[in-house]
């Protein structure tokens, strides 16, 4: 067997295992909902029983859920989640261009879908970001640190935009927020995260704190691979100096934030959850912001508890089962797009082919 065929076989096996893991989580979500409706505690089941029920009852439960939701709500939610990946890729491409890396749109979108695939398995978005950095670095010979930097700069700016979006929606929902301690706690955490993200952006993009001759850079250069890391950090200043970059980031981020809310509001409508739209426009990004913290893999558990916590207050009156359903169904739709990313990964060229495609302008 040639080396190329061996690599292809390994990739296929790994992708198959990861896709199986995606469907396992989806089926577990369905059985967890069934258990809740039957008054049973999912966590009280043994691991073996959870796995057995997931693969014996999960597929049928998923089909029942799809049939229960009206086709329009499901289609809108799925389209919004897919658009989220596309807009995120275009925002990242803007960061690449600032650093002198002009990857074709097709390649950027392919990498973005593959990154979304890997997001399903590691903490938060860390797995996908590492994959994007790996492919981006492989597409250039002399700007690897800058290529990797674009991924983390894009993530920071996206987080800042989401937090600003959430904070702006606190104002019209101030009566609800101040009326319940759980809402106050989440709002306080969002504002604290906003302050940290804003400080990092200002320091990195609009000051010389990370400059090549700064104190931090001199310390970083003492580390293994320190020169490359220092070079990447010092390139942050280009983002602040590039005219029009922040405006473009703001545009793509706004579209992404709207997609996140639309995906969940469509599902809420399909589930018959009667919550004012303006309230969901605050709660959904607040939950997504806090769940993005690398506490559990992909925010599992954190996201579900937050939805139940915030939606079941007396002023809203959502039943815990309905709030849990909304969270798990939103995650299921997102995982479906991760499965699409797995298929893209199977067809994805390696880094050498990415570099060759870039040189040809494909």
Secondary structure, DSSP 8 states (H G I E B T S, - for coil): --HHHHHHHHHHHHHHHHHHHHHHHHHHHHHHHHHHHTT--GGGS-HHHHHHHHHHHHHHHHHHHHHHS-HHHHHHHHHHHHHHHHHHHHHHHHHHHHTT----HHHHHHHHHHHHHHHTTSBTTHHHHHHHHHHHHHT-SS-HHHHHHHHHHHHHHHHHHHHHHHHHHHHHTHHHHHH-HHHHHHHHHHHHHHHHHHHHHHHHHHSSTT-TTSHHHHHHTTSTTHHHHHHHHHTTHHHHHSTTHHHHHHHHHHHHHHHHHHHHHHHHHHHT----HHHHHHHHHHHHHHHTSTTSBTTTTHHHHHHHHHHSSTTT---HHHHHHHHHHHHHHHHHHHHHHHHHHHH---HHHHHHHHHHT-
